[in-house]
Amino acid sequence: MLIRIRVEATGHETYAEKEGRTSWRAAYTEGKDNHPVVYVTFDDAEAYCTWAGKRLPTKAEWEKAVRGPEGFLFPWGNDWDSTKANVKESGLRGTAAVGSYPPNGYGLCDMAGNVWEWIDSPYEAYPGSDYEDSKYSPDLRGLRGGGWFDDEDQVRATNRNAGDPTTTTHDDIGFRCAK
């Protein structure tokens, strides 16, 4: 609902809409008012957060949030349980309403699965890490949490992905705001 209000208030047109591609409007249909918005680039997500007086979380903030106060590997604990998130094994094959799965120790829902979430950090190595990834680039922005079509490895708190902040959109990429 808020995305629709923002669009009406500002006239914002997402990258997908400008390109004539499938956009959030196609996914955000009747009965999906409480589903995460998808088909938004990092730039679209950042514009929404700015309008709402918020921002996207950094990679450190997002990882602390997903792990909860206990420091778990998944929002619910250290053992895999496909019934606790909207993932490939659950068979839903699309987004679930926000809050469909139990919250973690911080009271945050859907931190694993459902949609990948944009974060406001470049896709680079952690400080002090000697791990190398050929895709590391200060020009890419991070995506965390995995989506509805991902497996256990992709929804772990430690997993990271990235996309072009201006053009990457998909039906399993969304965002959450931070204060």
Secondary structure, 3 states (H helix, E strand, C coil): CHHHHHHHHHCCCCHHHHCCCCCHHHHCCCCCCCCCCCCCCHHHHHHHHHHCCCECCCHHHHHHHHHCCCCCCECCECCCCHHHCECHHHCCCCCCCCCCCCCCCCCCCCCCECCEEEEEEEECCCCCCCCCCCCCEEEEEEEECCCCCCCHHHHCCCCCEEECCCCCCCCCEECCCEC
